Amino acid sequence: MTEETQILDTQFDPEDEYRPEPEPEPQAPVWMDGSARIGIHTSIAGSYVNALESARKLGCNALQIFSASPRMWAGGGARIPDTDAAAFRARRTELGLGPLVIHANYLINLAASQPMLRTRSIQAFHEELVRGIALGADFLVVHPGSRGEVSSQRAVTTVIESVKQAAKLVPLGNLRILIENTAGMGSAVGSTLEEVADIVAGLSELGVGACLDTAHLFAAGYDISSEKGLEQTVEHIDKTIGLDNVPVFHVNDSKIPLGGRVDRHEHIGQGKIGAAAFGRILKHPRLGPMPPVGVLGRAFLLETPIDDPGDDRRNIAKLWELAGLEDVAPRAEKGYSMLTSALKKKLVARTKEAKKIARAASAKKKAKLRGKG
C-alpha cells in the first residue's frame, strides 16, 4: 500500500493573512443632521417616557426635562432604576428626539459660600450627572447660583471648583455640562456674558459650554429685541464665551423690560422681546444648526408658561413658524396639551386655597401685634 504523498505548501500568500475588520467609526446622533431642533420642557410626571410622548405630541424634535423634583433635595431615590432608564433610552431612539437636555435642580447653588449649602449642592449636582448619564442625556444645564456677600470673582472660582468636585470620578461620556446665564436678580452669578465665559474657560478640561436664555439676556441688559442689538449681542457672545460653546438656547419672551434684572418668562411674541426678534434669532445663520457658521444640532428650547390648555403647543408652533419651517415641522397631535382643563381647575383651586391660608396667617399675625400694642 503506497503512502499518499503529502505536499506542503509553505509559500506565503498575502491573501491568507488574517485581517481584523477595522472598528466602525462612531456615528453622529440622528439629531445632529443639520436640521433645526426645536422643543420644550416636558413633564416626567408618571414616568420618564411620558416626557418623550409629550414632546412627540406637541410637535417637537428636541426636549428638556428635570431628572427629579426641581424644588426638593433628592432623598434615597437619587438614582433611576435600570429598567426605567433603558425604556426611556429605547423610546427616545425610536422617536428620534434630540438633543435631550436635563435642567438641574433649582436648589443647587454651586457658588454658595456657606459650607453646608455648597456641600449639599455639589452632591446634588453629582447625582444630576449620574441620572443624566443613565438617561443618555446630551446636555445638563445648571444655574451658577448666588454669591451672597462675596465678590463676583470669588463666586466664579467657587462655581468652577464645585463643578469639578461634582464631576470627579464621573465618566461623562457624551454628556456635556452647560452653564446657564441669569437675569441678574439679587446676587445671582452669571448675568454677564463675561462671568459665564470665565466659568466655561475654567472648566475647559471638562468640555463645559453654555446655555443662553433669551429672557435672561434681555433682563440683564442685552438688547436682543432690535436688529442692531441682536448683532451686537451675537458678537459679544462670540468674543466672550464663543458661539461654538453655546449648543442650546432657552427661547423665552420676557414680561420684564430691557435691563429689568428679573426672571419672568412670557409666551413667544407676547412679551417685551417680541415676535419679530425671535424670527431674527431663529433665522440668524450664526445661531443656526449648520456649520461652518452655526453649531451642528444646536437646539432652541421653550420654557414658556402654560396658563391655559394648548399654550405649550401654540408656543412650539409659533417657533416653527417664525423659523420659516412650519411646512417641515413635526406634526403635533391636535388638541394635546400638558395642561388639561381638569388639571387647570385643580391648580386654580390650589392657588386660591394657598392665598386663603396666607391671608388668614397674615390676619392672625396682625391681630397678635395689635394685642401686644
Salt bridges, closest charged atoms under 4 A:
ASP33 OD1 - ARG37 NH1 3.91
GLU53 OE1 - ARG56 NE 3.00
GLU53 OE2 - ARG91 NE 2.61
GLU94 OE1 - ARG91 NH1 2.77
GLU128 OE2 - ARG131 NH2 3.50
ASP138 OD2 - ARG92 NH2 2.54
GLU180 OE1 - HIS103 NE2 3.16
GLU180 OE1 - HIS143 NE2 2.98
GLU180 OE2 - HIS216 ND1 3.43
GLU180 OE2 - HIS250 ND1 3.18
GLU194 OE2 - HIS236 NE2 2.69
ASP213 OD2 - HIS216 NE2 3.52
ASP213 OD2 - HIS250 ND1 3.86
ASP213 OD2 - HIS265 NE2 3.66
GLU231 OE2 - HIS284 NE2 2.94
GLU235 OE2 - ARG286 NH1 2.69
ASP238 OD2 - ARG286 NH2 2.63
ASP263 OD2 - HIS216 NE2 3.04
ASP263 OD1 - HIS265 NE2 2.92
GLU303 OE1 - HIS250 ND1 3.23
ASP307 OD2 - HIS267 NE2 2.89
ASP308 OD1 - LYS344 NZ 2.17
ASP311 OD2 - HIS267 NE2 3.68
ASP311 OD1 - ARG314 NH2 2.98
